[in-house]
Amino acid sequence: MIGKVGELTIHDKLSRIAANLWWSWDPELVEVFRLIDTERFAQLHNNPVQLLTEYTPELLEQRAREAVLHSRIHWSYRRFVEYTTSESTWGSTHCGILGQAPVAYFSAEFGLHESLPIYSGGLGVLSGDHLKSASDLGIPLVGVGLFYHEGYFAQAIDKEGWQQEKYPRLPMESLPLTQVENGDGPVIISVETRQGTISARLLHLAVGRINLYLMDTNIEQNSEEDRKLTARLYSGDQRTRIRQELLLGVGGLRALKAIGIIPNVIHMNEGHSAFAPLEAIRERMHDDALPFTLALTETSSRCVFTTHTPVAAGHDRFDSGLVEEHIGPLADSIGLDHHGLMALGRVDPQNDSESFCMTVLAMKMCRIANGVSSLHGVVSRQMWASLWPWRSAEEIPIGHITNGVHVPTWLAAQMRALYDRVLPENWILRSGEPEVWSGFETVTPGELWETHQSLKNRMIAYARREAVEQSTRRGDDSSIIEDMKNVLDPEALTIGFARRFAPYKRADLILKDLELLERLITDVDRPVQFIFAGKSHPADENGKRLLQRIFKLTHEAPFRGRILVLENYSIAMGRRLVQGVDVWLNNPRRPLEASGTSGQKVVLNGGLNCSVLDGWWAEAYDGKNGFAIGNGRTHSDQHVQDERDGEDLYRVLTEEVIPLYFKRDADDLPQEWIAQMKRAIRTLGWRFNADRMVMDYAANAYVPAAGGLSCSIVSMP
Ligand SMILES: *Cc1c(COP(=O)(O)O)cnc(C)c1O
């Protein structure tokens, strides 16, 4: 029997749930989908939409009966409805001023789930975590982005260790995306350039209570060239780039208007969307008949800008011709001549040789700007001081809000069960508050260690499966494939390094002294092993060479079996790694890592960070909650800096990390190590947490930008 007339079947209920990414951060639902068909769900990369197309209502009924899932599904559905409709939230009490006009959160990438690979790295995952926490907190916010139907890219590593990029088309039909339509069919928005018009349709994605709108130019109204405009993230030339950014900023605001949303606040997450305020100015001038200067003042008072990197290449610059071709029509309609337009993107408005910088535009267009860690705030104030030549360094109006991660997304289910036992009930809804975490002191060392060991074993099993699969796909000799079944030693101190292979992150720092490295990993009593993963940008030959160098080592004795490189780093792989490593290694060239977030995911799961004192770690490390590489100073000569950091990395590993890990008591427990794990979780869990981060944005940026009083606390100078 499928259910009474008018009643939702379990297939209906699960389909509704699968259409909203909320399930992905609800451990109970992840478990339900897994129990329906463990193997198939894994094969489908944890995609429930696809799973439910394969399980017809009848099949699902049968399976649910076998696995006794009915009451769990009904209960989950009730929680889902409660979650999405509840009106008493943190946001409803703290962000009333945002009322019916939400914050529009613009980002070029969103990293929400492995089935939707429209992110390249930390920036995207941060945007995804921002939406999820805004949802949990009930903050009126809507996300705006682009839909890349070929994603960033899928990485394969060939036998030579060279990165190959593949661009599989995303299977639209099995993604929880719906085309936005009005009475007359799909909503289509368009933006003019000097060379014609670019049009896009809108796709909607439900992220808990938050709506995310993604623009897609692959529609028949467009030229062949423009149909491919949104195919790929961060690929293509400058012209593609400015066209994508025109669409993101200007098109994004038009898209919201087309569906009846006039945002109260515009949050530009990185400079890619900095054209949005120009469109907002145009609207004010057109709709409310304001003169330009007044429209500019009013618009900029409602704009918030977050800058994410001190790396020069991370700040888009366009030449005057490209700007004229793409922003010319908009400039005309707000009465700006070409010189006036260019001036908005130049540090020195009079300097005709300066290119147009999106970060400069964003800075000039917003009242509130911030970096993403305390140190990055300092660095950004220095970096952009020339925009305010009459001010001293401390008076530069760029503050900071330190990044954080979405706890329910990154916390392993077993570890969460442990938290559930010792933290207050409903702690997950209050995880951004320090008091909530103090209960973690009461966890017994044995219990914490056992949970960590089980997660570590699970990760090693996963890494072996992946390694065998990847090696097979690569066409390796059968002896290599056979070896992969047993790579990594569960007893060895396991160090993870996974992130984008951008040169400043120095993935090869540990390779500086191969003899020392060999000694570390061949030590019989205190063995150490490494897992690497990460993509290099397709145009970054240096990054690819770096990856190749590490990859080749993995096939050489004595490193074989003790250093593993996994290809195609993703959110799914990241989850496994951050949940299972003993130590997370992070050795960027200071101060170029604006924040970094992967180490924060590791903290939650009981791993310890071993990191250069850069980004978030510079404010998190207290001497008893992990390890520091270097002394927090920067040398002006990059080679000297690299030499010093390399030496210090070996020093920290051999003098601090390894001895502490292998110092065991009579029960084989590393008591002092466990004490550090506990301290890290208790003191860092609430701070480097996306709920805390979004509450900071709400209090210090959104509410003031919407015209309310800044209600509190931290961060903005
Ligand atoms: C968290 C995360 C990142 C960010 O890593 P950093 O160490 O902060 O650079 C990048 N990629 C993925 C898939 C992640 O989950």
The ligand as an SDF file (V2000), in Angstrom:
LIG
                    3D

 15 15  0  0  0  0  0  0  0  0999 V2000
   37.8000   23.8840    2.6350 C   0  0  0  0  0  0  0  0  0  0  0  0
   38.1550   23.6190    1.2240 C   0  0  0  0  0  0  0  0  0  0  0  0
   39.1010   24.4160    0.5680 C   0  0  0  0  0  0  0  0  0  0  0  0
   39.8350   25.5420    1.2600 C   0  0  0  0  0  0  0  0  0  0  0  0
   41.0730   25.0510    1.6910 O   0  0  0  0  0  0  0  0  0  0  0  0
   42.2150   26.0380    2.2290 P   0  0  0  0  0  0  0  0  0  0  0  0
   43.1230   25.1450    2.9600 O   0  0  0  0  0  0  0  0  0  0  0  0
   41.5670   27.0200    3.0900 O   0  0  0  0  0  0  0  0  0  0  0  0
   42.8390   26.5950    1.0230 O   0  0  0  0  0  0  0  0  0  0  0  0
   39.3990   24.1430   -0.7550 C   0  0  0  0  0  0  0  0  0  0  0  0
   38.7980   23.1440   -1.4110 N   0  0  0  0  0  0  0  0  0  0  0  0
   37.8850   22.3460   -0.8200 C   0  0  0  0  0  0  0  0  0  0  0  0
   37.2490   21.2500   -1.5910 C   0  0  0  0  0  0  0  0  0  0  0  0
   37.5380   22.5570    0.5210 C   0  0  0  0  0  0  0  0  0  0  0  0
   36.6240   21.7770    1.0920 O   0  0  0  0  0  0  0  0  0  0  0  0
  1  2  1  0
  2  3  1  0
  2 14  2  0
  3  4  1  0
  3 10  2  0
  4  5  1  0
  5  6  1  0
  6  7  2  0
  6  8  1  0
  6  9  1  0
 10 11  1  0
 11 12  2  0
 12 13  1  0
 12 14  1  0
 14 15  1  0
M  END
$$$$
